[in-house]
């Protein structure tokens, strides 16, 4: 559960052919087994950070719009274009659903998904 005063940040995940954005606690003190919320995944073969244009930018815009509609308030910006920081207006459980599920296991060992 994320509480009202918890700050969270958007992060980037990529696997072999799919990618997504996800929400993680800004100051994580425990290992995160699954992200709090994920964007819709999309095909992405490049392992470099996504540009702020094209498909990554469109998925990110939709994700931010959905987060705001669900009660997340923007409170800052991280160093990368997609790393907005948010705070919840009310407590919320981890969201699970068709576009909120954890992405498939990545090939990288540094995944925040376990």
N, C-alpha and C positions, 0 to 999 in steps of 0.2 A: 504494500500500500504506500502511496505517496501522500504526504501530508501537506497541508496548506502552505507551510513555510519552506518546503523543500524546493530548491532551485534545480532545474534540469536543463540539459543541453541537447541539441540535435547533433547526431553523429552520422558517419557514413560507413556502410558495410558493403563489401563486394565479394562475390564468390567467383566461380569460373566464368559464368555467363549472365548472372543476375546480380542486381544491386538494389539497395534501398537506403532510406534514411531511417533513423530510429532515435528514441528519446532515452537518455540515461541520466541518473542523478548527477548533478554538477560536481558534487564532492562525495563521490562514492566511497563508503567505508567498508563495504562488503563486496564480495564477488557477485557479479550480476550474471545469473544463469540465463535469463531471457530479458529482452528489452522491455521497457514499460509499454511502449507503443511503437509500431513500425508503419512506415508508409507502404503504399503499394510497391511491389517489386517491379523492376523493369530490366530489359535486356541491356547489358553493359559489359563489353569485352575488355575495356581498357582498365588497367589496375591503378592508373594515376588518379589523383583527386578529380572529381567531375568538374567541368566548367560551369559557370553560372549562366549557361545558355542551353537551348535545345531541350531534349527530353529530361535530363536531370533537373534543370530549372523548373520545368513544368510540373514534374512529380513533387518537387520541393514546395512550390507555390500551393498546390492542392493540399499537401500534407499540413502546411502551416495554417491554411484556411480551416481544415478539419480540426486541428488542435485548438484553435481559437474558438471555434463553435462548441467544443467540448469543455471549455472553461479554462484553457491555458492562456496566461497573459504574458506577452513578451516583456522581458526585463533586461535584456542586454544582447551583446553580440560577441562571439568568439573570434579568433583570428581568421578562420576560413569563412567563405561567403555563406555556407550552409549552417554554421554553428550558432544559431540563435539560442538564447537562453530564455527559459520560460518558468513561470511559477503557476501553481494551480490556485484557482479561486475557492475550491472546496476539495475535501479528500476524495480520492478515487482509487478503485481497485485496478490492478493491471487489466488492460482491455484485451480481450481475445475475440477473434472473429476472422472472417475471410481475408481482410486486408490488414489485420492486426496480429497475425501469427508471426512467429519467429521465422526468418528466412531459412532455407536449407543450409546444412553444414557447409562452411567455406573450406577451401583448401589451405588457407593461412592458419597458422597456429596462434595468431594474436587476436582471434575473434572474441568480441564481447559476449558471444552467445554460448560459450562453454566449450 
